[in-house]
Amino acid sequence: MITKLQLKAPPITKIEEWPGVLILRGDLIHPIVSGNKAFKLLSLVNTIQQNNIQTLVSVGGRYSNHLHALAWFGRELGVATVGYVRGFAEQSLTSTLQDCLTWGMSLHFVSHKDYQRRYENEFWQPKLEKENRPLRINEGAWSKDAIAGSERWAKFLPDDTEVVVCPVGSGTTLAGIVNATAPEVRVIGVPVYADPSGYKDLRERLFETGLSPERYELWMDAHCGGFGKVTSELQQFASRFLARTGIELDRIYTLKTFCALQNKLRSNPEFGKQKIVVLHTGGQQGNRP
Ligand SMILES: *Cc1c(COP(=O)(O)O)cnc(C)c1O
C-alpha cells in the first residue's frame, strides 16, 4: 500500500472507577486522524489506485471528523478532496473546516434542506460530473470497503473479550466489529442520534450488508435528545471523566457512549462482571470552536 498514513496500534487504558472495563484507544493511533476514520479511509487506498481516482468527494457537518480526516488523507495520498458542508458560507469557519482548507480541500456549502438528499444519486450526480476522476464517499464513509477496514479494530481486542461497546453514527464501525469477532462476543452499539422508529433504517442497512440482527444490540436511549445535543449531565460527565482519567472525550460520539456505559455499570452490577472493551473512536478535534 502506498500511503504515508502510518498508524500505531491502539493502546489499552484501564481506569480505576471501571474495574472490568478496558478502553481501546483509537484516539491515539495517529496524531491527526482518529482511529475510526483512519481505518475506514485506509481501506479505500486500493480502490483509489486501481481506478486511478484523482478526486475524493464527500459530505459532512461543520465539525465533521470525516471531512477532517479525508482532507488530511487526500493530501497524504496526493489526491484532490472536495467537501460539501451542511451550513452557510456566511457562518464563521470552524477549526475543523479551517484545517480542511489548509490541507487543500475545496469546500462548498449546502443548505440543510439539500443536505437531506445526500443519500440520493441526484444529489451526487452534478457534483461528481464537475470533477476529474472522482470517487463518491458517503457520509461517515459508509461503504463495503469501510466496513472491511473497520474490522481492524477487532485485531486489538484481547482474546477473552466478552462485550464490545462502540458509538454508532453510520454503523460502519459496529458492522466491522461484528464481522470480525466470534459469535459469542456481545457487540453493543450506542447510536448518538435520535430515531423514533427504533433505528429501523440503521438496522436495515446493517442487515443488507449481511449482518445478523442477533449479533448486535443497540442502546437506544443514550442519544440525549439527538445528534450534537449535549445535556448538562453529559457536560458534567465529560469534565469529571477528564479530570479523573486524563482522557478527553469528543462531545458527539465517545461522550454519549462512555456516559451510557457508566449508567449501565451503575444500574446493573452484573453487567460489569463481564470482560468489557469500549472503543475510544477519537474525534476530539471536533471539540474545538
Ligand atoms: C464517525 C465517528 C463515529 C461513528 O462511527 P460509524 O462507523 O460511522 O458508526 C464514532 N466516533 C467518532 C469519533 C467518529 O468520528
The ligand as a Tripos MOL2 file, in Angstrom:
@<TRIPOS>MOLECULE
LIG
   15    15     1     0     0
SMALL
NO_CHARGES

@<TRIPOS>ATOM
      1 C1        -17.5740    8.9650   12.7370 C.3       1 LIG1
      2 C2        -17.3490    8.6630   14.1540 C.ar      1 LIG1
      3 C3        -18.0460    7.6370   14.8080 C.ar      1 LIG1
      4 C4        -19.1550    6.8710   14.1590 C.3       1 LIG1
      5 O1        -18.7070    5.7520   13.5070 O.3       1 LIG1
      6 P1        -19.5830    4.9910   12.4410 P.3       1 LIG1
      7 O2        -18.6600    3.9790   11.9260 O.co2     1 LIG1
      8 O3        -19.9920    5.9950   11.4040 O.co2     1 LIG1
      9 O4        -20.7720    4.4260   13.1270 O.co2     1 LIG1
     10 C5        -17.7160    7.3670   16.1210 C.ar      1 LIG1
     11 N1        -16.7790    8.0890   16.7680 N.ar      1 LIG1
     12 C6        -16.1120    9.0880   16.1820 C.ar      1 LIG1
     13 C7        -15.1260    9.8570   16.9660 C.3       1 LIG1
     14 C8        -16.3700    9.4130   14.8640 C.ar      1 LIG1
     15 O5        -15.7050   10.4260   14.2820 O.3       1 LIG1
@<TRIPOS>BOND
     1     1     2 1
     2     2     3 ar
     3     2    14 ar
     4     3     4 1
     5     3    10 ar
     6     4     5 1
     7     5     6 1
     8     6     7 2
     9     6     8 1
    10     6     9 1
    11    10    11 ar
    12    11    12 ar
    13    12    13 1
    14    12    14 ar
    15    14    15 1
@<TRIPOS>SUBSTRUCTURE
     1 LIG1         1 GROUP 0 **** ****
